[in-house]
Amino acid sequence: MTNAEGHPALVGEGLGRSFLVKPAKRKVAALNDVSFTIATGSLTAWVGPDGAGKTTLLRLAAGLLKPDTGTLKVLGIDVAANPQAVQDRISYMPQRFGLYDDLSVQENLDLYADLHGVTRDERAKRYARLMEMTDLGRFTQRLAGKLSGGMKQKLGLACTLVRSPELLLLDEPTVGVDPLSRRELWQIVAQLRKDEKITVVISTAYLDEAERCSQVFLLREGQLLASGVPETVRRHAERLCFVATPPPGEPARLLQARLLDDTKHVVDSVPQAGEVRFIRRPDANDPRAFESLAGAPVREVPARLEDGFMVLLRERQAEKKMVSVDPAPAWSAPRTNSSANTIDTVIEVKDLVRKFGDFTAVENTSFDVRRGEVFGLLGPNGAGKTTTFRMLCGLLPATSGSLRVAGVDLRRAGAPARRRIGYVAQKFALYGDLTVTENLRFFAGAYGLHRREASERIEAVVGQFNLGDQQGTASSQLPRGYKQRLAMAAALLHEPEILFLDEPTSGTDPVARREFWRRITALALGGTTVVVTTHFMEEAEYCDRIVIQDAGKVLAIGSPQEVRGQAGAHADTSTEPREPKEPLNMEAAFISIVRRARSSASQPDTKRPST
C-alpha cells in the first residue's frame, strides 16, 4: 500500500550505522545491512533484544541520525538528504519524552503546539480530541511532574500529536506502564489509525503488543532475522509448545528453572497462570520423557508470537550457561507462623501510612514477608507501591504504623537494617561516566568491602552476570539489559539477606527477563528474600505471594493462584483470548480487581444519610 504520492511509508536498503563506545574507543555496529519496506497505513512493530538496533532505526527514520551506509526513504523523501522535509510530516515519541514537570498539562500541550506552529483554530479542535482520547481533560491544570507514569505517557503521546502527522514513530511507549494504562494507550493508537488513517511504526519489548500489528520485524545485534505478518514468526514454533503442571505446592518457577536449564531439550520456558509454558527443541523427542519435567503432566498448546520469537533467537544465539541449580531441588513451603517475630518473618508491616501534605499515598497497609520468599508488589501507576517500597528500604520515613525489616524497627534504627539489604532502583543508580569495573569498586567501598574481599566479590559478580566483556565500558554506553545486570551485580556485592527490586525488568526483552528471573530463583533457593515491583504481569507468576495496591490501599493479597481466584468470573477476557482449558492469566485478574475496586469507590455510599 502506498500514500497519495504513490510511495510506501518507509523503504530502507542496506542500512548500516555504528557508534563509538567510550572510554574503550571501539566501534559497535547498531545496524548492519538492514533492508525493509513498510506500507502506508500499516501498524508495524520492531522487536528484538536490548541492543538490537530498534531505537537507532527509529531515530534514522525521524531524521535525527544519518546512516553510515545504505539509504532510507520516508514518505518518498531521502531522510538523510532532507531531514526537515520529513520532520514536517511526521511525529516521533522517543523513550524518554521531554515533558516539563514544572508546567501543567495544558502548558506542555501549548509549548509543543508553539514549537510545531499549530494555529489557534487548529489547537481548539485538536486539544478537544486529544483530551477525549487520553482522558486527561480533568487534569489540564495539574503539573506534569505530579502525574502518574501512565498519565505521563498519555500526555507525551498527546504532545506528540498536537498536529496530525502522516507517520507516527513510537519508541517503546508502554515501558514502565501498568496493564490498564498500556491497554488505554493501545486503544488511543487504534482510534488514531481508524479516524486519521496514519501509519504507525512502534518498537516494543512486549510481544503481545506486536501480535496486534499487521507486520513485524525481528532484529538481533543490528541484523534483520525475520519479517512478515505475526503468523509468519509464530509458525517457527508450531507443534513445539507445551504447558506442564507442577506438583501441588511447588512454585512454578522451580519447574520453569529446571526446564530452562535443560538446553538439550528445551528452547524456552516461562510460568503461566500457575503452570509452566515451554518450547521443546525441534530435534527433541516426546517432552513427556524429559527428566527435567520429573513426571509433571504435559499438554500441547498453540504457538504464540513470543514462542516463534524465542525459537528464532535461540537458533542464532550461541548457548550461554545460565545460573544453575540442582535439577530437582529440594523445596518445602515457607512455614506459616502465628508469631510474626519468629526467625522466618524478615519483613513485618502493620497499619503503614505515608502522607505527603493532605495526600495519602499509602493507607493502613499490612503484610509480612518470609525468609527465602519472592514477594511481589503490584498496582497501577500512582497506586502507592513505589512509596511502600521506598519505606521498606528505609529510604522514606513512614507517617505512622510499624515497619520491621531484618528484625529492626526502621522508624527507629534504619541503618543496621540497610546494611543487610540490597536495592536496585527503577532507574538503575549507576554512575554513567564510570566503567563497569569502576562502578563495582565504588559500590564495594560503599558497602564496606575493601581490598581482597572487594576484589573477590567483584570477580564473582562479574562472572555471575556475564559482564567480563564489558568491564572497560562506561555504564552510560551499555544496552539496558547490561545496565540491569550491572545494577544487580552492585546490589549483591555484600551478599544481602533481602533484595529489593523496583521494576528491574522494565523495558527489557523476553530473553533478558528469563535470565534475570533465573538468577532470582537461584537466590531464593539460597535463602535470599526478594521483594519486587513489576508491571509485567507474567512476572507475578514467579512470586510466592503478591499484593495488589491502588490508591494507596491493598486490594488483594495471597499466592498468584489465590489472587486469580479473587478475580474469578468477574475478569474481562474479551481482549485477552485464551484456550478453553487455559486458566485465567494474571493480567486479566489484575485489571478485573483494580476496575472492580475503582467502580466500588465511585459509587455513592447508600448507607450515608442525605443532608
C-alpha positions in Angstrom: 0.0 0.0 0.0 1.3 3.5 -0.9 0.3 7.0 0.1 -1.3 9.7 -2.1 2.1 10.3 -3.8 2.5 6.6 -4.6 5.2 5.9 -2.1 5.4 3.3 0.7 5.7 4.9 4.2 9.3 3.7 4.7 11.8 2.0 2.5 15.3 1.0 3.8 18.0 -0.5 1.7 21.3 -1.9 3.1 21.2 0.4 6.2 24.2 0.4 8.4 25.1 2.5 11.4 27.9 2.2 14.0 28.7 4.1 17.2 31.9 4.8 19.1 31.7 3.3 22.6 33.6 5.3 25.3 36.0 5.1 27.0 37.0 1.8 25.3 37.1 3.7 21.9 35.7 0.8 20.0 33.1 0.8 17.3 29.9 -1.2 17.7 27.5 -1.8 14.8 23.9 -0.9 15.8 22.6 -1.8 12.3 24.2 -4.0 9.7 22.8 -4.2 6.1 19.1 -3.9 7.1 16.5 -3.7 4.3 12.7 -3.4 4.6 9.5 -1.8 3.2 6.6 -0.6 5.3 3.3 0.1 3.7 1.3 3.3 4.1 -1.5 3.0 6.7 0.0 -0.1 8.4 0.7 -0.7 12.0 4.3 -2.1 12.2 6.3 -3.4 15.1 10.1 -3.6 15.5 11.0 -6.2 18.2 14.3 -7.6 19.4 16.6 -8.0 22.4 18.3 -5.0 24.1 20.9 -3.5 21.8 19.2 -5.0 18.7 19.1 -1.6 16.9 15.4 -0.7 17.3 15.9 2.8 18.6 18.7 3.5 16.1 16.3 2.6 13.3 13.5 4.9 14.6 16.0 7.8 15.1 17.2 7.3 11.5 13.5 7.4 10.3 13.0 10.6 12.3 16.0 12.3 10.7 17.9 12.5 13.9 20.7 10.3 12.7 22.3 9.6 9.3 23.2 6.1 8.2 26.8 5.2 7.6 25.7 3.0 4.7 22.6 2.4 2.7 19.5 4.6 2.1 16.3 5.3 3.9 13.3 7.0 2.3 10.5 8.2 4.5 7.2 9.2 2.7 9.2 9.1 -0.5 11.9 11.5 0.8 15.6 10.7 1.3 15.6 11.5 5.0 19.4 11.8 5.3 19.4 14.4 2.5 16.4 16.4 3.6 15.5 15.6 7.3 13.4 18.8 7.8 11.0 17.8 5.0 10.4 14.5 6.7 10.1 16.1 10.2 7.4 18.5 8.9 5.2 15.5 8.2 5.8 13.0 11.0 5.6 12.8 14.8 8.2 11.0 16.9 7.8 9.9 20.6 11.2 8.8 22.0 11.6 6.5 25.0 12.3 9.5 27.3 9.8 12.0 26.0 10.6 15.6 27.2 7.8 16.7 29.4 8.4 19.7 31.6 7.5 18.7 35.1 7.0 22.3 36.3 4.5 23.1 33.6 0.9 22.0 33.7 -0.7 19.5 31.3 -2.2 22.5 29.3 1.2 24.4 29.3 3.0 21.3 28.0 0.5 21.0 25.2 0.8 24.7 24.3 4.6 24.6 24.3 4.6 21.7 21.8 1.9 23.4 19.7 4.1 26.5 19.6 7.1 24.5 18.5 5.2 22.9 15.7 3.5 26.1 14.6 -0.1 24.9 15.3 -2.6 27.7 14.8 -5.1 28.8 17.4 -8.0 27.5 15.4 -6.3 24.1 14.9 -5.5 23.8 18.6 -9.1 24.2 19.7 -10.2 21.2 17.6 -7.0 19.1 18.2 -6.9 19.6 22.0 -10.5 18.6 22.5 -9.9 15.4 20.5 -6.7 14.6 22.4 -8.2 15.2 25.8 -11.1 12.9 25.0 -8.8 10.1 23.7 -6.4 10.3 26.7 -8.9 11.2 29.4 -6.7 14.0 30.5 -9.4 16.7 30.2 -9.9 16.7 34.0 -6.2 17.3 34.7 -5.3 20.2 32.4 -4.1 22.4 35.3 -2.2 19.6 37.1 1.7 19.9 36.9 3.2 17.2 34.7 5.5 16.2 37.5 2.5 15.3 39.6 1.1 12.8 37.1 1.4 9.0 37.4 3.6 7.2 35.0 0.7 6.1 32.8 -0.7 9.6 32.6 2.7 11.0 31.7 2.9 8.6 28.8 -0.5 9.6 27.6 0.4 13.3 27.9 3.7 12.6 26.0 1.6 11.0 23.2 -0.8 13.9 23.2 2.1 16.4 22.9 3.5 14.3 20.0 0.1 14.5 18.3 -0.6 18.2 18.7 -0.6 18.2 14.9 -1.9 15.4 12.7 1.1 13.5 11.2 1.2 11.2 8.2 3.6 8.9 10.1 3.8 8.3 13.9 7.0 6.7 15.3 6.7 5.4 18.9 9.8 4.1 20.7 8.6 1.7 23.4 5.8 3.9 24.5 4.5 1.5 27.2 7.7 0.9 29.1 7.1 1.3 32.8 3.3 1.5 32.3 0.8 -0.7 34.1 -1.5 -3.1 32.2 -4.6 -0.7 32.5 -2.7 2.3 31.1 -1.0 0.0 28.5 -4.4 -1.1 27.2 -5.6 2.5 27.1 -2.6 3.6 25.1 -3.2 0.9 22.5 -6.8 2.0 22.3 -5.7 5.5 21.5 -3.3 4.2 18.8 -6.1 2.1 17.3 -8.5 5.1 17.3 -5.9 7.3 15.6 -5.4 4.8 12.8 -9.1 4.3 12.3 -10.0 8.0 12.3 -6.9 9.7 10.8 -5.5 6.8 8.6 -2.0 7.4 9.8 0.9 5.0 9.5 2.3 3.8 12.9 5.7 2.3 13.5 6.4 1.1 17.0 9.2 -0.6 18.9 8.2 -2.7 21.8 9.5 -5.2 24.4 6.0 -6.6 24.8 5.4 -9.5 22.3 1.7 -9.5 23.0 1.7 -5.9 21.7 3.5 -6.9 18.5 0.7 -9.5 17.9 -1.7 -6.6 17.3 0.4 -5.4 14.3 0.0 -6.1 10.7 3.7 -6.5 10.2 6.6 -7.5 12.5 10.3 -7.1 12.0 12.7 -9.1 14.3 16.1 -7.6 14.9 19.1 -9.1 16.7 22.5 -7.4 17.1 21.7 -5.0 14.2 20.6 -7.6 11.8 17.2 -8.5 10.5 16.3 -12.1 11.4 12.7 -12.3 10.2 9.8 -10.2 9.0 6.2 -10.6 7.9 2.8 -10.9 9.5 2.8 -12.2 13.1 1.7 -15.7 11.8 5.0 -15.9 9.8 7.0 -15.6 13.0 4.6 -17.7 15.1 5.0 -20.5 12.6 8.6 -21.2 13.7 7.2 -22.6 17.0 4.3 -24.7 15.6 3.9 -28.1 17.3 6.7 -27.2 19.7 4.7 -25.5 22.5 3.5 -27.3 25.7 2.2 -26.5 29.2 3.3 -28.5 32.2 1.6 -28.6 35.6 4.0 -28.6 38.6 3.3 -30.8 41.6 0.9 -29.4 44.2 2.5 -26.8 46.4 5.7 -26.3 44.3 6.2 -22.9 42.8 6.0 -22.8 39.1 9.4 -21.0 38.9 11.2 -24.1 40.1 9.9 -26.3 37.3 10.5 -23.4 34.9 14.1 -23.2 36.1 14.7 -26.9 35.6 13.3 -26.7 32.0 15.3 -23.5 31.3 18.5 -25.4 32.3 17.6 -28.3 30.1 19.1 -26.8 27.0 19.4 -30.2 25.3 15.6 -30.5 25.0 14.1 -27.1 25.8 14.3 -23.7 23.9 12.4 -21.6 26.4 10.2 -21.8 29.5 8.1 -19.3 31.4 5.5 -19.5 34.2 1.9 -19.1 33.1 -1.2 -19.0 35.3 0.3 -21.4 37.9 1.7 -23.7 35.2 4.8 -23.6 33.0 4.8 -22.9 29.3 7.8 -24.4 27.4 9.1 -24.8 23.9 10.8 -28.1 23.0 13.7 -28.1 20.6 12.7 -29.3 17.1 15.1 -32.2 17.4 13.9 -33.3 20.9 11.7 -36.4 21.5 8.3 -36.5 23.2 8.5 -33.9 26.1 6.8 -36.3 28.5 10.1 -38.2 28.7 12.2 -35.2 29.8 13.9 -35.8 33.1 13.6 -32.1 33.9 9.8 -32.4 34.0 10.0 -35.1 36.7 6.8 -36.6 35.6 4.7 -33.4 35.5 1.6 -33.7 33.3 2.0 -32.1 29.9 -0.3 -30.9 27.2 0.3 -29.3 23.8 -0.8 -25.7 23.1 -0.9 -23.4 20.1 2.2 -21.3 19.4 2.2 -17.5 20.1 4.3 -14.8 18.5 6.6 -14.8 21.5 7.3 -18.5 21.1 8.3 -18.0 17.4 10.5 -15.0 18.5 12.3 -17.2 21.1 12.9 -20.0 18.7 14.4 -17.7 16.1 16.6 -16.0 18.7 17.8 -19.3 20.2 18.6 -20.7 16.7 21.0 -17.8 16.1 22.4 -17.4 19.7 25.4 -19.2 21.0 24.3 -21.2 24.0 25.2 -19.5 27.3 25.4 -21.2 30.5 22.9 -19.7 32.9 22.9 -19.8 36.7 22.3 -23.4 37.6 20.6 -25.1 40.5 20.1 -28.7 41.4 17.8 -30.1 38.6 15.5 -31.5 41.2 15.9 -29.0 44.1 14.6 -30.0 47.5 11.8 -27.5 48.3 9.3 -27.0 51.0 6.8 -24.3 51.5 7.8 -21.5 53.9 6.5 -22.2 57.4 3.4 -20.1 58.5 3.8 -18.7 61.9 1.3 -17.4 64.4 4.0 -15.2 65.8 5.4 -12.6 63.4 8.6 -12.3 65.5 10.0 -15.8 64.6 13.1 -16.1 62.5 11.1 -16.9 59.4 9.5 -13.5 59.2 12.0 -10.9 57.8 9.6 -8.1 57.0 6.6 -7.1 59.1 4.3 -4.2 58.0 1.4 -3.1 60.2 -1.0 -0.3 59.5 1.6 1.6 57.4 0.6 5.1 56.4 2.5 7.7 54.3 1.1 11.2 53.7 2.5 14.0 51.5 0.7 17.0 52.9 -3.0 16.3 52.5 -2.4 13.5 50.1 -2.3 9.9 51.4 -0.1 7.8 49.2 -0.2 4.6 51.4 -3.2 3.9 53.7 -3.2 1.4 56.5 -1.2 -1.3 54.7 -0.3 -4.5 56.5 1.6 -7.7 55.3 4.6 -9.8 56.2 7.3 -11.4 54.1 9.1 -14.7 55.0 12.7 -15.7 54.6 13.5 -17.0 51.1 10.2 -15.8 49.8 9.7 -13.9 46.5 7.1 -11.3 47.3 5.6 -9.0 44.6 4.1 -5.5 44.9 1.8 -4.8 42.0 -0.5 -1.9 41.2 -1.3 0.7 38.5 0.9 3.8 38.1 0.4 6.0 41.1 -1.0 3.2 43.3 1.5 3.8 46.1 3.7 0.7 45.6 6.9 2.6 45.0 6.2 4.7 48.1 5.7 1.5 50.1 8.8 0.1 48.5 10.9 3.1 49.5 9.7 2.8 53.1 10.6 -0.9 53.2 14.1 0.1 52.1 14.5 2.8 54.7 14.7 5.5 52.1 11.4 7.2 53.2 10.0 7.5 56.7 6.5 6.3 57.4 3.9 8.8 58.7 2.5 6.2 61.1 2.3 2.4 61.6 5.1 -0.1 62.3 7.7 -1.4 59.9 10.3 -4.1 60.9 12.9 -5.3 58.4 15.5 -7.9 59.3 14.4 -7.7 62.9 15.0 -3.9 63.1 12.4 -1.2 63.6 13.0 1.1 60.6 11.3 4.0 62.3 13.9 4.0 65.0 17.1 2.3 63.7 17.2 2.1 59.9 21.0 2.0 59.4 21.5 -1.6 60.8 18.7 -2.9 58.5 20.1 -1.1 55.4 23.4 -2.9 55.8 21.5 -6.2 55.4 19.6 -5.3 52.2 20.4 -4.8 48.5 18.4 -2.3 46.4 18.0 -2.0 42.6 16.3 1.3 41.8 13.8 1.8 38.9 16.3 3.9 37.0 19.4 2.0 38.0 21.6 4.1 40.3 24.8 3.8 38.3 27.4 6.4 37.5 27.3 6.9 33.8 30.9 8.2 33.4 32.4 5.3 35.3 33.2 1.9 33.7 31.6 -1.3 34.8 34.6 -2.1 37.0 34.8 1.4 38.4 31.1 1.3 39.4 31.6 -2.1 41.1 34.6 -0.8 43.0 32.6 2.3 44.1 29.7 0.2 45.4 32.0 -2.3 47.1 33.5 0.6 49.1 30.1 2.0 49.9 29.1 -1.4 51.4 32.3 -1.6 53.4 34.2 -4.1 51.3 37.9 -3.4 50.9 41.0 -4.8 49.1 41.0 -8.6 48.8 37.4 -9.1 49.9 36.2 -6.4 47.4 38.3 -7.9 44.6 36.9 -11.4 45.3 33.3 -10.2 45.3 33.8 -8.1 42.2 35.3 -11.1 40.3 32.4 -13.3 41.5 29.6 -11.0 40.3 31.3 -10.1 37.0 31.3 -13.9 36.3 27.8 -14.5 37.6 26.3 -11.7 35.4 28.5 -12.2 32.3 30.0 -8.7 32.5 33.6 -9.7 31.6 33.5 -8.4 28.0 32.1 -5.0 29.2 34.4 -4.2 32.2 36.0 -1.3 30.4 32.7 0.2 29.0 31.2 3.3 30.6 27.8 2.3 32.2 26.0 5.1 30.2 27.1 3.3 27.0 25.7 -0.1 28.0 22.4 -1.5 26.5 19.6 -1.6 29.0 20.0 -5.3 29.6 23.6 -4.9 30.6 22.7 -1.9 32.8 20.2 -4.2 34.6 22.9 -6.8 35.1 25.4 -4.3 36.4 22.8 -2.8 38.9 22.0 -6.3 40.1 25.7 -7.2 40.5 26.3 -4.0 42.5 23.3 -4.7 44.8 24.6 -8.2 45.5 28.2 -7.4 46.2 27.8 -7.5 50.0 25.6 -10.7 49.8 22.5 -9.1 51.4 19.8 -11.1 53.2 17.0 -9.1 51.5 17.0 -7.9 47.9 14.6 -5.0 46.8 14.0 -4.7 43.1 11.9 -1.8 41.8 10.6 -2.6 38.3 14.0 -4.1 37.4 12.9 -5.6 34.0 11.0 -2.5 32.7 11.9 -2.2 29.0 13.9 -5.4 28.8 13.2 -8.0 26.2 12.0 -11.6 26.9 15.5 -13.1 26.8 16.8 -10.7 29.4 13.8 -11.2 31.6 14.2 -15.0 31.5 17.9 -14.7 32.5 17.0 -12.2 35.3 14.4 -14.4 36.9 16.6 -17.5 36.6 19.0 -15.7 38.8 16.3 -14.6 41.2 15.2 -18.3 41.5 18.7 -19.3 42.4 19.0 -16.5 45.0 15.7 -17.5 46.6 16.7 -21.2 46.8 19.9 -19.9 48.6 17.7 -18.2 51.3 17.7 -14.6 50.0 14.4 -12.9 50.4 13.3 -10.9 47.3 10.7 -8.1 47.2 9.9 -6.9 43.7 7.6 -4.4 41.9 6.7 -5.1 38.3 4.3 -4.1 35.5 4.9 -7.4 33.7 2.0 -9.5 34.9 3.7 -12.7 33.8 6.4 -11.9 36.4 3.8 -12.1 39.2 3.8 -15.9 38.5 7.4 -16.1 39.8 6.3 -14.8 43.2 5.2 -16.9 46.2 2.8 -14.2 47.2 1.7 -10.8 45.8 0.0 -7.7 46.9 -2.1 -5.6 44.6 -2.5 -1.9 45.6 -4.4 1.0 44.2 -5.0 4.5 45.6 -2.7 3.5 48.5 -4.9 0.6 49.6 -4.4 -3.1 49.5 -7.0 -4.7 47.2 -5.7 -8.3 47.2 -3.0 -10.4 48.8 -2.1 -14.0 48.5 -0.4 -16.5 46.2 -0.9 -15.9 42.4 -3.4 -18.7 42.3 -5.4 -17.1 45.2 -5.4 -13.7 43.6 -6.6 -15.1 40.3 -9.3 -16.8 42.3 -10.4 -13.5 43.8 -10.8 -12.1 40.2 -12.6 -15.2 39.1 -15.6 -14.9 36.8 -15.5 -11.1 37.1 -12.4 -10.9 34.9 -12.7 -9.3 31.5 -11.0 -11.6 29.0 -12.7 -10.2 25.9 -9.3 -8.7 24.7 -7.2 -11.4 26.2 -8.1 -14.6 24.2 -7.1 -17.9 25.7 -7.6 -21.6 25.1 -10.8 -23.0 26.7 -8.8 -25.1 29.2 -6.3 -22.3 29.9 -6.5 -20.8 33.4 -7.2 -17.0 33.8 -4.0 -15.1 33.3 -2.6 -12.6 35.8 -3.1 -9.6 33.6 -6.8 -10.2 33.2 -7.1 -10.9 37.0 -5.2 -7.6 37.8 -7.4 -5.5 35.6 -10.5 -7.1 37.0 -9.5 -6.5 40.6 -8.5 -2.9 40.0 -11.5 -1.9 37.9 -13.9 -3.5 40.4 -12.3 -1.6 43.3 -12.4 1.7 41.4 -16.1 1.1 40.4 -17.0 0.5 44.1 -15.1 3.6 45.2 -17.0 5.7 42.6 -20.4 4.5 43.8 -22.3 6.8 46.2 -22.5 5.5 49.8 -26.2 4.5 50.0 -25.9 4.0 53.8 -24.9 7.6 54.3 -27.8 9.8 55.4 -28.7 12.5 52.9 -28.3 16.1 54.0 
